[in-house]
Amino acid sequence: MTTKSLLLLAAALASSATLQAKEIEVSQKTKAFMLQKSPVQALHVNVGDAVSFRNDDPFFHNVYSESAAKAFDLGSYPQGQAKKVVFDKEGIVDIECAIHPDMKLRVEVAK
């Protein structure tokens, strides 16, 4: 194969992987993580998927994780705002709210 063929193949594979990635919306309501208006404590996603954390409470939330598979801190944000995290590595990601320590969500990221 020529270099040009390899580059085209790599681009095609990358674009097809991107098309398969999905975005899941998790809201924060009544000091709980919610999926489709129901409390959720565990979520299964694939590598490349994104989770959007929307604040539906009248007070601030700060979603973060110190997990080896995905460490992040979205910072404090008010009602009506959402922040997104792309899960780019396989593993377990334990997520909490820095302001409300009883809010916990485990994300299992699979290939």
C-alpha positions in Angstrom: 0.0 0.0 0.0 1.1 3.5 -0.7 1.4 6.2 1.9 -1.5 8.0 0.4 -3.7 4.8 0.6 -2.7 4.3 4.2 -3.6 7.9 5.0 -7.0 7.6 3.3 -7.7 4.3 5.2 -6.7 5.9 8.5 -9.0 8.9 7.9 -11.9 6.6 6.9 -11.5 4.5 10.1 -11.2 7.6 12.3 -14.4 9.1 10.8 -16.4 5.9 11.2 -15.3 5.7 14.8 -16.4 9.2 15.4 -19.8 8.5 13.8 -20.4 5.7 16.2 -19.7 7.8 19.3 -22.8 8.9 21.1 -23.6 11.7 23.6 -25.6 10.9 26.7 -27.3 13.6 28.8 -27.2 13.2 32.6 -29.0 15.9 34.6 -28.3 17.0 38.1 -31.7 17.4 39.9 -32.6 17.3 43.6 -28.9 16.6 44.4 -28.8 13.4 42.3 -27.6 12.3 39.0 -30.6 11.6 36.7 -30.9 9.8 33.4 -34.2 10.3 31.6 -35.8 11.8 34.8 -34.8 8.7 37.0 -31.9 8.6 39.5 -28.9 6.8 38.2 -25.9 5.4 40.0 -24.1 3.6 37.2 -23.8 4.2 33.5 -22.3 2.1 30.7 -20.6 3.9 27.8 -18.1 3.1 25.0 -14.7 4.6 24.4 -15.3 7.9 22.5 -18.8 8.5 24.0 -19.5 11.8 25.7 -21.6 12.5 28.7 -23.1 16.0 29.1 -23.8 16.9 32.7 -26.7 19.5 32.9 -27.5 21.3 36.1 -31.2 21.4 36.6 -31.0 22.5 40.3 -31.4 26.1 41.5 -27.9 25.9 43.0 -24.3 25.2 41.8 -22.8 21.7 41.1 -19.2 20.8 40.5 -18.8 17.4 38.8 -15.3 15.8 39.0 -13.4 12.5 39.0 -10.0 11.5 40.2 -10.2 8.1 38.5 -7.1 6.8 36.6 -9.3 6.1 33.5 -10.5 9.7 33.4 -9.6 12.5 35.8 -11.4 15.8 35.3 -13.0 18.7 37.2 -15.8 20.6 35.4 -15.7 23.4 38.0 -18.8 25.0 39.6 -21.6 25.9 37.3 -25.2 27.2 37.8 -28.7 26.0 36.8 -29.3 25.7 33.1 -25.7 25.1 32.1 -24.2 21.8 30.9 -20.6 20.6 30.6 -19.4 17.6 28.6 -16.8 14.9 29.2 -15.5 12.6 26.5 -14.5 9.2 27.8 -11.4 8.3 25.8 -10.0 5.4 27.8 -11.5 2.0 28.9 -12.0 1.6 32.6 -14.1 2.6 35.7 -14.7 6.3 36.3 -16.1 7.2 39.7 -17.8 10.7 39.5 -18.9 12.9 42.4 -20.1 16.4 43.0 -17.5 18.4 45.0 -20.3 20.5 46.6 -22.7 17.6 47.4 -20.6 14.6 48.4 -23.6 12.2 48.4 -23.9 12.6 44.6 -22.1 9.7 43.1 -22.1 8.1 39.6 -20.0 5.2 38.3 -19.3 5.2 34.6 -18.0 2.0 33.1 -16.2 2.7 29.8 -15.8 -0.3 27.4 -14.1 -0.6 24.1 
